[in-house]
């Protein structure tokens, strides 16, 4: 049976998922880039920092992580005695894939004495080589922990460049990785869109290319973009991040009795939904149901690796 076949699923799939959550004593964590129906069934929805904090405070027997696999690895690192499962093991990440541990170790060795600040969007192996972990919510603050010291920032080059600007550092040692979603936003097409909507405020994630960020009125993490969209004065918003955030923004606006116009920032290729993360969207309701029913696929992290990766993650959480 394939997860999409429909065979063996209850007539009311959402009710079946809720029943399984109770039966398995499970908590479902979901990233804002998940499909809206997955977000609505989650017990907690957030960005990378909020999800790491939620994982650290989990009190259920089972953690079901609807996101990409490095997020589930982080949950397991923080909860070694709990079962951590994911709807789809293939839900990876271009940033994690683009920073292979062996190559990253060689990169570190080429810069003796440098400290290592790694974005949470990396593998457990890379986290274990790091002095501190960051998310886009706290990246600048974490970088300032290393003032006056040589600092490697990995794996996202766009985030690293933005960190350097915000922290007034032009000496960062940058691993040249990128997010396949945020790198697809087109500065040229954004300029055209802004001309059509001169009243709009442009909000962008720091993983975007510099030419896009140069046009942004507000640069922030996923959660920061959501908060600004809801609480800011602009009635028309052009948003340069994965469009899964629109669901949360619209829910919050509706709860406040507000209405705003949300426009996705344009990509380089109008023929595809390239600004929608293909990895995040691998998680479906059908796969979530099977994951809860069978408690697999399960995420495991070898204990020696877990302990090495735990230290920089816990330090980040303490500083956050």
Legacy VTK file of the C-alpha trace (Angstrom):
# vtk DataFile Version 3.0
C-alpha trace
ASCII
DATASET POLYDATA
POINTS 320 float
0.000 0.000 0.000
1.340 3.417 -0.896
0.567 6.382 1.379
-1.377 8.127 -1.371
-3.525 5.158 -2.421
-6.283 5.732 0.105
-6.450 1.995 0.892
-6.868 1.249 4.577
-7.513 4.842 5.631
-10.555 5.901 7.701
-13.328 7.805 5.952
-12.585 10.805 8.166
-8.804 11.001 7.925
-8.461 14.040 10.178
-10.536 12.427 12.930
-8.435 9.284 12.559
-5.239 11.293 13.049
-6.638 12.961 16.166
-7.640 9.571 17.587
-4.182 8.139 16.908
-2.518 11.098 18.602
-4.414 10.290 21.773
-3.885 6.531 21.528
-0.136 6.826 20.937
0.332 9.659 23.466
1.942 11.670 20.689
2.592 15.337 20.059
2.657 16.580 16.458
5.037 19.427 15.648
4.775 21.146 12.262
6.735 23.843 10.467
4.980 26.821 8.895
6.010 25.499 5.465
3.780 22.432 5.785
0.493 22.087 3.912
-2.305 23.980 5.669
-4.208 20.828 6.632
-1.100 19.437 8.339
-0.601 22.704 10.215
-4.204 22.602 11.410
-3.778 19.111 12.887
-0.508 19.885 14.662
-0.300 20.528 18.382
2.368 23.137 17.790
3.301 25.089 14.644
6.411 27.225 14.452
9.687 28.134 12.809
12.983 26.349 13.468
13.692 28.071 16.792
10.178 27.665 18.160
10.079 24.015 17.090
13.435 23.325 18.763
12.083 24.908 21.937
8.863 22.911 21.667
10.838 19.698 21.145
12.941 20.459 24.210
9.780 20.795 26.285
7.910 17.807 24.848
6.192 15.660 27.479
4.600 12.956 25.299
5.897 9.456 24.582
6.075 10.114 20.837
7.136 13.185 18.865
5.836 13.319 15.301
7.799 15.912 13.365
6.177 17.328 10.249
9.056 19.211 8.732
12.378 18.228 7.248
14.595 15.548 8.686
17.232 17.713 10.334
14.423 19.153 12.487
13.423 15.674 13.604
17.079 14.902 14.324
17.188 17.958 16.590
14.098 16.708 18.417
15.756 13.318 18.935
18.993 14.922 20.131
16.966 16.800 22.749
14.742 13.808 23.612
16.834 10.615 23.526
14.290 8.620 25.537
11.315 9.492 23.336
10.379 7.975 20.011
10.706 10.524 17.202
9.012 9.717 13.904
8.470 11.527 10.617
5.829 11.120 7.912
8.431 10.888 5.129
12.138 10.072 5.448
12.789 11.690 2.072
11.901 15.124 3.437
15.422 16.497 3.328
16.898 19.958 2.829
19.175 21.484 0.214
21.164 23.244 2.934
21.822 20.052 4.870
22.546 18.105 1.681
24.886 20.833 0.477
27.079 20.617 3.561
28.445 17.036 3.669
30.130 16.261 7.022
33.429 15.089 5.534
33.773 18.180 3.367
32.774 20.437 6.239
35.375 18.851 8.523
38.028 19.569 5.899
36.769 23.164 5.638
37.068 23.610 9.409
40.574 22.129 9.389
41.575 24.661 6.736
40.741 27.474 9.196
42.488 26.494 12.447
41.377 28.464 15.473
38.067 29.546 13.970
34.859 29.036 15.908
31.896 27.463 14.118
28.374 28.876 14.062
26.024 26.543 12.197
22.493 27.320 11.079
20.064 24.767 12.470
19.354 23.723 8.857
22.168 21.177 8.864
22.751 17.535 9.769
23.476 16.204 13.241
27.046 15.527 12.088
27.580 19.188 11.214
25.959 20.311 14.453
28.400 18.087 16.320
31.327 20.003 14.753
29.883 23.362 15.810
30.477 25.627 18.780
27.000 27.101 18.589
23.796 26.621 16.584
21.571 29.446 15.371
18.265 29.957 13.623
17.267 32.895 11.466
15.434 34.265 14.531
18.573 34.513 16.653
21.465 34.324 14.168
22.844 37.818 14.746
22.664 37.429 18.514
24.483 34.095 18.334
27.191 35.547 16.064
27.841 38.307 18.590
28.873 35.632 21.073
32.088 35.371 19.028
33.079 39.012 18.679
36.807 39.376 18.067
37.187 35.720 17.085
37.505 34.126 13.645
34.093 32.666 12.833
32.914 30.098 10.312
29.226 30.450 9.419
27.497 27.571 7.646
25.729 26.353 5.615
23.708 29.247 4.092
25.826 31.901 2.393
22.972 34.393 2.101
22.112 34.176 5.789
25.830 34.427 6.629
26.219 37.579 4.530
23.206 39.129 6.258
24.605 38.164 9.681
27.853 39.888 8.784
26.031 43.078 7.792
23.910 43.134 10.936
26.807 42.284 13.257
29.206 44.680 11.507
31.578 41.898 10.531
33.229 41.612 7.138
35.578 38.810 8.170
33.176 35.873 8.426
34.358 32.601 6.892
31.363 31.460 4.869
30.390 28.001 3.637
28.812 28.461 0.216
25.444 26.709 0.617
21.974 28.003 -0.252
18.279 27.213 0.148
16.781 26.139 -3.173
13.508 27.882 -2.268
14.695 31.289 -1.073
17.350 31.534 -3.768
14.613 31.316 -6.436
13.113 34.728 -5.733
13.833 37.125 -8.583
15.042 40.650 -7.817
14.166 41.768 -11.357
10.595 40.470 -11.140
10.244 41.856 -7.623
11.107 45.325 -8.951
8.320 45.012 -11.524
5.869 43.827 -8.877
6.709 46.721 -6.582
5.987 49.161 -9.406
2.510 47.621 -9.736
1.968 47.805 -5.965
3.797 50.917 -4.723
1.805 50.815 -1.482
3.048 47.344 -0.581
5.565 46.506 2.105
8.150 43.905 1.057
9.018 41.287 3.680
11.887 38.882 3.079
13.672 36.004 4.754
17.451 36.453 5.194
18.091 33.273 3.175
17.151 35.297 0.066
19.764 36.649 -2.334
21.264 40.072 -1.556
19.541 41.685 -4.562
16.167 40.653 -3.107
17.036 41.719 0.420
18.155 45.110 -0.889
14.548 45.744 -1.944
12.990 44.521 1.307
11.389 46.886 3.780
11.563 44.263 6.516
13.914 41.277 6.858
13.209 38.606 9.441
12.797 34.931 10.228
9.635 33.063 9.305
8.008 33.890 12.641
9.144 37.507 12.351
7.595 37.803 8.891
4.317 36.373 10.198
4.251 38.748 13.153
5.048 41.786 10.997
2.398 40.788 8.457
-0.261 40.670 11.148
0.804 43.571 13.356
2.411 45.955 10.850
0.556 48.918 9.310
0.779 47.893 5.639
-2.436 46.626 4.050
-0.658 45.045 1.061
2.283 42.720 1.626
4.750 41.195 -0.809
6.313 38.224 0.961
9.586 36.565 -0.032
9.535 33.272 1.787
7.832 29.893 1.381
4.114 30.476 0.903
3.118 28.044 3.636
3.274 31.079 5.949
0.209 32.560 4.255
-2.034 30.096 6.090
-0.858 31.216 9.527
-0.968 34.897 8.580
-4.536 34.583 7.309
-5.627 32.685 10.440
-4.228 35.382 12.701
-5.690 38.198 10.638
-9.101 36.533 10.681
-8.945 36.138 14.463
-8.327 39.877 14.740
-11.023 40.780 12.219
-8.427 42.177 9.813
-8.048 41.720 6.088
-4.870 42.302 4.096
-3.675 41.541 0.584
-0.898 38.949 0.570
1.243 38.598 -2.558
3.917 35.975 -3.061
7.212 37.477 -4.231
7.895 36.317 -7.799
10.332 33.598 -8.693
12.695 33.316 -11.622
10.554 30.700 -13.343
6.845 31.459 -13.647
6.139 27.952 -14.981
6.661 26.213 -11.640
5.955 26.653 -7.936
9.698 26.865 -7.280
9.207 28.991 -4.158
7.366 26.126 -2.474
9.689 23.752 -0.646
9.449 20.339 -2.338
10.844 18.620 0.745
8.441 20.160 3.257
5.483 19.317 1.029
6.336 15.593 0.992
4.494 15.306 4.299
0.807 14.643 3.632
-2.186 13.756 5.802
-2.024 10.173 4.550
1.634 9.843 5.516
0.944 11.503 8.871
-1.798 8.954 9.567
0.466 5.998 8.713
3.302 7.496 10.728
1.085 7.740 13.813
-0.414 4.303 13.254
2.851 2.438 12.730
5.231 4.747 14.658
7.663 4.783 11.774
9.792 5.905 9.988
11.737 6.478 13.197
14.626 8.917 13.608
17.666 7.622 15.469
20.942 9.355 16.341
23.967 7.419 17.666
24.601 8.365 21.286
28.161 9.642 20.807
27.003 11.875 17.954
23.932 12.974 19.909
26.001 14.143 22.863
28.365 16.141 20.635
25.469 17.803 18.808
23.520 18.413 22.008
26.038 20.843 23.499
25.790 23.637 20.858
22.009 23.199 20.612
21.532 23.528 24.369
23.786 26.556 24.414
21.628 28.181 21.736
18.460 27.451 23.692
19.977 28.903 26.851
21.059 32.069 25.038
17.660 32.362 23.349
LINES 1 321
320 0 1 2 3 4 5 6 7 8 9 10 11 12 13 14 15 16 17 18 19 20 21 22 23 24 25 26 27 28 29 30 31 32 33 34 35 36 37 38 39 40 41 42 43 44 45 46 47 48 49 50 51 52 53 54 55 56 57 58 59 60 61 62 63 64 65 66 67 68 69 70 71 72 73 74 75 76 77 78 79 80 81 82 83 84 85 86 87 88 89 90 91 92 93 94 95 96 97 98 99 100 101 102 103 104 105 106 107 108 109 110 111 112 113 114 115 116 117 118 119 120 121 122 123 124 125 126 127 128 129 130 131 132 133 134 135 136 137 138 139 140 141 142 143 144 145 146 147 148 149 150 151 152 153 154 155 156 157 158 159 160 161 162 163 164 165 166 167 168 169 170 171 172 173 174 175 176 177 178 179 180 181 182 183 184 185 186 187 188 189 190 191 192 193 194 195 196 197 198 199 200 201 202 203 204 205 206 207 208 209 210 211 212 213 214 215 216 217 218 219 220 221 222 223 224 225 226 227 228 229 230 231 232 233 234 235 236 237 238 239 240 241 242 243 244 245 246 247 248 249 250 251 252 253 254 255 256 257 258 259 260 261 262 263 264 265 266 267 268 269 270 271 272 273 274 275 276 277 278 279 280 281 282 283 284 285 286 287 288 289 290 291 292 293 294 295 296 297 298 299 300 301 302 303 304 305 306 307 308 309 310 311 312 313 314 315 316 317 318 319
